[in-house]
Amino acid sequence: MQLSVTGIHMNKDQYITLAHGNGGRFMRELIEQLFARHLHNPLLDVQTDAMNLGKMDGEIIFSVDGFTVQPLEFPGGDIGSLAVHGTVNDLAVSGAIPRYLSLSAIIEEGLLIRDLERYIISMARAAENAGVVIVTGDTKVVPRGHGGGLYLTTTGIGIKKSGVNLGIQRIQPGDHILVSGSVGDHGTCVMLAREAFGLRGDLQSDSACIVPLADQLTEFDGLKFMRDPTRGGLATVLHELAGLSGYSFMLQEEQIPVQDPVRTVCEMLGYDPLYLACEGRLVAIVAAEQSAAALTALQQLEDGQRAAIIGEVGQQGGDVILRTALGGERILDELEDDPLPRIC
Amino acid sequence: MQLSVTGIHMNKDQYITLAHGNGGRFMRELIEQLFARHLHNPLLDVQTDAMNLGKMDGEIIFSVDGFTVQPLEFPGGDIGSLAVHGTVNDLAVSGAIPRYLSLSAIIEEGLLIRDLERYIISMARAAENAGVVIVTGDTKVVPRGHGGGLYLTTTGIGIKKSGVNLGIQRIQPGDHILVSGSVGDHGTCVMLAREAFGLRGDLQSDSACIVPLADQLTEFDGLKFMRDPTRGGLATVLHELAGLSGYSFMLQEEQIPVQDPVRTVCEMLGYDPLYLACEGRLVAIVAAEQSAAALTALQQLEDGQRAAIIGEVGQQGGDVILRTALGGERILDELEDDPLPRIC
């Protein structure tokens, strides 16, 4: 990215053209007046295609995520904030302190420049809130009909918190399963925002930075594992953990927080909220003797008020089993051909 | 990415569907049987969305590039190898030793799985050749008509070579400008591969890893600056350097290596090879007293046989000036509305 904000001002009521991707003046102005201006930070002030981060103490954690959400804006967020939260959250659940992001933007010809600017501003705010800086970037423009308006990829670098030891191999029968809030909000919200179903509501995406939640939990040495349940939702995360650990995961259905509008929409459309994406929740496996204290710690945070203990790790088996209030049991299978595309 | 290669074998004569992006079984199989299988390395064997790289000594260099080249395959390369070379080369010209890459793949519904596998194999070979490992990744699938087959983003981490001090502020009048080989090959080759002009030829893209070239040059303390002339070509790189340094950059037209087929195609279609992308070349600014030795060092490498000293840094001015063999002068302006989209 470029050094500084110079040159004539872009007309932001114009649209992205192929010339904004050709390496020349239009591209330079786009980068200077939108990306560099809003993502401005001391480290971005360089003149090369690569960024020197200096020496970093501690173990380095590296994570990447692509974002193709449709629509680009939805109640509670947009692709800009989502792209920051997604990668920052992956670092946080690994027990890392997120530090730096890179950004790759693939922009479709015809995107309104003012809309692009709004997503960049949203990204800048989310980064500031999460305590990360976006230090290097790249933009490409693809012809009309070859993109979805805007695709983003963020890659994050974090530093492992010392003394935090997380891993599937630490999970044992009897451990408790915690979730930091209601599940399926983001997936349901994005579905509704597409207006494809003629349904509207005041449901908001849960898209958020979960660093404060993870920070609370890493104070407990009984914390075994964390993950953010994005694509495929809570059921998919637990299914993966069950498969890798070899243990079954037992859930109490009535303990799992699901918002009423999410439940209603899912019942109408035949979706299961346990398989729908969250973008600001955390699932944690915690030793039973510390789970009550860990729950209290989560509930003291604004984003953790609806946190709950939703089940426990069972014996060998590798299944995810949902127990209903009436005593029935249902196996939550791995998600198959049930796509809800471009949810994140 | 997932742990291991398991489960039933995919039918690679099938096409990517939206279910390959939903977080469930089809996505897991795609990742296990294509990405993890071919990009396999010890570090990829983890069970989280983030990778622990351990402690790293030295200054950390971070760089990102998106790749949207069309067509996905062209003589001399494909989007897979290009995506490795692009980011590795950005690290190399910063004076770093490339170490790790992350990969984000945005795949369009309808891509033949066998084609996708070919690009991944190409990427694996390019990474091995460049001495980097692809340690973490993410895949998304977008609906038919919302992508270009495949878009890739790679983000690289390198370690700054100690004792190498590069920067625009070191450039002085009298420094020599070197290029490691012929310019415009990649841009011309991709244009021809589109078959839009009814022209065919045996021209190959120059897409390659320039780490060995950069390694040679960093032995010289008179090396001031390096850059790879990708989008916008040689002229755009020099225009940026001229603007940032304040000096004019004087080029001798007949010294700039341009392959005959590139010259011929550009003359027919009205392109200037100095503005067309290279993907395996290096431009260097070297103190005059060391430029002959630096040139010899480049020419000893297979990819540097056509290296040349193409001009020198002039006095204050900030222009890029092309001197012809007949003594004429032409200012190479900043590229404006002359897009050749999806060249990289």
Interface residues (C-beta under 8 A of the other chain):
Chain A: L3 T17 L18 A19 G21 N22 G23 G24 R25 F26 M27 R28 Q47 T48 D49 A50 M51 N52 L53 G54 K55 M56 D57 G58 E59 I60 I61 F62 S63 V64 D65 G66 F67 T68 Q70 D90 L91 V93 S94 A96 Y100 S102 L103 S104 A105 I106 V135 T136 G137 D138 T139 K140 V141 V142 P143 G145 H146 G147 G148 Y151 T153 T155 G156 I157 G158 K160 G167 I168 R227 D228 T230 R231 G232 G233 T236 E240 L244 A277 E334 L335 E336 D337 D338 P339 L340 P341 R342 C344
Chain B: L3 T17 L18 A19 G21 N22 G23 G24 R25 F26 M27 R28 Q47 T48 D49 A50 M51 N52 L53 G54 K55 M56 D57 G58 E59 I60 I61 F62 S63 V64 D65 G66 F67 T68 Q70 D90 L91 V93 S94 A96 Y100 S102 L103 S104 A105 I106 V135 T136 G137 D138 T139 K140 V141 V142 P143 G145 H146 G147 G148 Y151 T153 T155 G156 I157 G158 K160 G167 I168 R227 D228 T230 R231 G232 G233 T236 E240 L244 A277 E334 L335 E336 D337 D338 P339 L340 P341 R342 C344
